[in-house]
Amino acid sequence: MTYKKIFRRLLCVLGICGMVAVFIMGQSSFLPEEKIDAKIQFGAEGDGVTDDTKAIQRAIDETPIGGTMHIPPGIYKLTKNPNLKASTGYGDSFFALKISKPITIVMDQAIFKTESAGQYGVFWIMATADVHLKGGFLMGDKLPDGSLTSNIAILLQDSQESSIENVYTKNYSQGIHLHHANNNIVRNVTSESNYGSGIINFASDYNTIESCVVRNSGDGHLSLFGGGKKNLVTGCVVTENRPGYTDQQGITVESEKGSKVEKNMVSGFYYGIDVKNGAESNVIKGNLVYNNEYNIAVRPGDGGANLMTPSHHISILHNLAINPRKSSERGIYINVGNGHIVQGNTVEKNNLILRDESLRVKYQQENFIVIDKQ
């Protein structure tokens, strides 16, 4: 057989194989993606009246590891599962639903209704990784009272590499609680009208809280607390405008180490950005902080001796900290700790208040002082 004939046969074989490969690829591209649908496959009604708790939990349980579960538009009534009891540093909390494996839940304009009197939250994400919640409205029927953990909308506990995005929560004791949970992302979340924090990062490391809105809540609206480290809060809006709620805290940095709070807007609080109780080497940078009794404060803390530990090596850089509350002169206020850097900020005359008079003179040369408005 000549080389020319061998070459022709080879081309023919390759051509057939190529056609087979193209056919297989084409067929696979037309195969529908397997989707778990809580409404179609598991009987969730989404009518706002039927108790959909068991149906949605079954859908979660049947979603394969790494799979995606879809919850279509509707109003889903959820009730407490007495077997879902979580313990945190704040106390115990019950939930309607539990996630304990890597899955994605897409809540396409789905609304979850809970009853505050039942003292429970929605999602308990426990001891897992790679869980992703996207979209959805988590709605308590009214503002709970009396406990910081009785109604937590989403608790991410002992879980890693997960995300909560484009979620809305209202009327809970806490909106989003990261508890001993590392390397997670909370992005584009709105959390409002909570008894306690809208978003709290408790004893958790390397988390990012980005482009969130927290308003009209309590106990440190957005809080880094419990000895966490290397966390980032950026691009968030944190506000309080309820009549009579003049003693609230905006962004709290408590017992935190090596974390950053940057490019946020904070307004309407007693303490706007509140650094306290053994915080170390944190960076407060590029924030717009106004209309607070203390726009930015580094102070001992609240309560007993265990909550009054000095904070050291706090960098306060390039913030716009003007227009504190009427009659207040506390644009930037530091009365405890050593090694702080205060540089490139804009404050009003006499509103840069430091315990050390010599440092005050030095820092007035390194920041932008706006003359009194007359």
N, C-alpha and C positions, 0 to 999 in steps of 0.2 A: 504494500500500500504506500502510495506516495505521500510525502509530507503535506502536499496540498489537500489530499482527501482527508488525512487525519485532522488537519486544521479545520476543514469544513464540518466534520462530525463534532468536533469540540465546540464550535460555535453553535451548532444545533442543540447540543446538550445544555450548554450555558443558557441559551435562549429559552428552553423549556423550563429550566430551573428558575430563571428570572421571572417567567410568567407565573409559576407556582408561588414564588415568594411575594410577588405583587398581589396575587389573588388572596393569599393568607393575610397579608397586611391590610388589604382592603376590607376583608371580612371582619377582622378584629376592630377596625375603626368604626364599623357599623353596629357592633354589639353594644347594646345599651349598658351604661354604667349601673351596677347594682346599687340601689338606694334604699335605705331604711326610712320609711315614712310613717311617723307615729299615727297619723290620721287614717291613711289608706290601709296600712297593713296591721295596725294594732287597735283600731277602733276608738282612738281618741276623738271626741266629738268637737271640741273647740267652740261650744255654744255658750260658754259662760255659766252654765247651770249644772251640767253633768260633771261629776268628779272624775277628772282625767288622770289622776295621780298614778294609778296602777297601770294604765295603758301606756303612759309615757315611760314609766320605769321599765316595763317589759320591752319597749322599743330600745331603750338604752342597753338593757341586758343582752338583747339579741343583735345589737350592732357589733360586727366583728372588730377585733383589735385593728386599729388603724383605719377603720371605716368611717363613713359619714352618715349621720342621721339628720333628716330634714323634719322640721316642725312647721307646717304651712300656716298661713295667716289664720287667725282665730283667737278666741278668748278661752283660755284653758284654766279651769278651776283646779287648784291643788290643795290638798289637805295634809296634815302632819302624819308622817310615818313614825309611830312610837319606837320603832326599832332603829331609827337613824338618829343616834345621840352622839354628838361630837363634844369633846372636852378641849377647851383652850385655856390659855393663861388668864382669861377673863371669867371663865365659868363654862357652863354647859349650854348647848344649843341643839334643837331638833330641826329636822329637815323633811321636805317632801320627797326629794330625789337624791340619789347617790350615784356618783361616777367613780369607778375604781379601775379603769383601764384606759389605754390611749384611744380616744375617739375624737371626732369633730362633730359638734352639734350646730347646725345652721338653723336659726330661728327666724324665719322669713316673716317679719312683722307679726310674730306671735306675741300675744299678751298673756302673762301668767298672773292669775289672781290668787292671793293668799289672804287669810284672815288674821289680823294682828292678835286677836284674843286667843288664838290657838298657840301662840308663842312658838313659831317655827319659821324657817327660811325656805329657800327654793333648792339650790344646788349645793351639795356637799361633795367636793372633789377630794378624795382621800387616798394617800399613799400610792400615787401613780405618777405618770409623766406623759407629756405630749397630748394633753387634752386641750381642745380649742372650742371656746364658745363664741358664736358670732351672731350679732343682732339680738332682737327680742326686747320686750318690756316686762320687767318684774315689778309688780304693783301690789303693795300692801293696801288694805282697805282704809287704814288710818294710821297715824303716827303712834307707834308703840311707846310705852313708858316703863320706867322702873328698872331696866336692865340693859347693859351694853351688848349682851350676846343672845338675848331671848329670840330675836328675829334677825338673822344674818341672811341677806339675799344670796350671796355666793361666798362660801368658805373654801379657799384653796389651801389645804392642809397637808404638810409633808409631801408635797408634790412639786415636780420640776418641769422646766422646759415647756410650759403651757402658756396659753394666752386667753384673755378675755377682751373682746373687741366689739365696739358699736352696740354696747348693751346699755339700757336705761333702767335704773332702779329708783324706787320711791317708797317712802314710808316703811323703813326697816330700822332695827336698832343699829345695824351697820350695813352699808351697801356691799362693798367688796372687802374681804378680810383675807390677807395673805399671812399664813401662820406656819412658821418654820418651812417656808417654801422658797426655793432659790431658782434664779435664772428664768423668771417668768416675765410676761409683758401684759400690762393693762393699758389699753389704748382706746381713745375715743369713747370713753365711758362717761355717762352723765349719772350722777348719784345725788339725790336731793331729798330734803325733808326726812332726815334720819335722827333718831334719838342720840346716837353716838356718831362715830366717824363715817363719812361717806366712803372713804378708801383708807384702810389701815394696813401698813406693812409691819408685821410684828415678828421680831427675831428672825428676819429673813434677809437674804443676801443676794446681790447682783440682779435685782429686779428693776424693771423700767416701768414707770408710770408716766404716760405720755398723752398730751392733748386731751386731757379729761376735764370735766366740769363738775365741781363739787360745791353745793350751795345749801344754805339754810339747814345745817346739820349741827353737830355738837362734838365735844370731847376731842378737839383737834380735827377739823373737817377733813384734812388730808394729813395723815400721821405716819411718820417713821418712828417706830418705838420698839423697845424690847431688846436693844443691843444688836441690831442688824448692821450690815456694813456694805459699802460699795453699791448703794442703790442710787437711782437717778429719777428725779421728778422734774419734768420739763414740759413747757408749753401748756400748762394747765391754768384754768380760771377757777379761783376759789373765792366765793363771796358769801356774805351774810347781809340780808336786808330786812329781816323780820322786826317789827316794832317790839321793843323790850328785850331783845336778845343782844345786849351790848357787851356781854362778858365772854364771848366765844373766842376760840383760837382758830387761826387759818391753817397754815402749814406748820406742823409741829415736828421738830427734829430733836428727839429725846433719846439719850443714851446711844446715839448713832455714831458710826465711825466711818470716815472716808467716803461719805456720800455727797451727792451734788443736788442742789435745788437751783434750777436756772431757767430763765426766760418764762416765768410764770407771772400771772397777775393776781394780786391778793388785796381784798378790800372789804371793809365793814366789820372789823374784829377789834377785840381788846388787844390781843397780840397777833399781828399779821403773820410774820415768819418768826417762830418762837423756838429758839435754840436753848436747850436746858438739860440739866440732870446728866452730867457726865458725857456730853457729846464731845467728840474728838476729831479734829482734822477734817471737818466738813467744809464744803464750798457753797456759799450763797452768792449767786452771780447772775447779773443781767435781768433781775426781776423788776417789775413795776408794782410798788407797794404803796398804797395811799389810803387815807380815810380810816386809819386804825389808831387806837390809843398809843400803841407802840408799833411803828411800822416794821422794824426789824429789832429783835431783842436777843441778847445773850445774857441769860440770867440763871440763878441757881435752880429754880424749879418751884413746884407747889408741894405743900404737905409736909410730912415728917422729914427727919434727917436723911433717910434713904432716898428721898426725892429732891435733895438739895445739893447734889454733887457739882462742883465747879466744872465748867466746860473749857477746853483749851484748844488753841491752834485752829480757830475758826477763821476762814477767809471770807470777807464780805467785799465783793468786787463789782464795780460797774452797775450798781442798782440805782434805780430812780425811786427814792424813798422820800417823797415830799407830801405836803398836805395831810399831816396827821389830823386826827379829830380836833374839832374846835377846842381851843384852850390847851391842847397838848403840844409839847415841844419835843416829842420823842420820835424823831425821824429814824435815827440809828442809836440804839441804847445798849451799852456794854458795861456791866457792873461786876463781872466775875471772870476769873480765869486769866491765863497768860498765853502769850504767843500769837495773839490775834493779828490779822492783817486787814486793815480797812482802807481800801484804795479805789479811786476812780468813781466813787459814788456821787450822786447829786442829792443834796439835802438842803434845807433852808437854814438860814443863820440861826445859831443857838440850838439847832435840832440834832447836832452831833454830840451825844452825851456819853462820856467815858469816865470810869472811876478814876483813872490815872490822868491828872491834869497835864502832865508833860506829854503824854501820848495824844491828848486832845489837841494840843497846839501843833504837834507834828502832823496829825491826820487832817487838820484843817488845811494844811498845805498840799495834801495829796488827794483831796476830794474837791468837788465843785460845790461851793457854798452859794446858795441863792439868797440874795438880800431880802429882807423883810418886805412883804407885800403891803404897801401903804397907799 
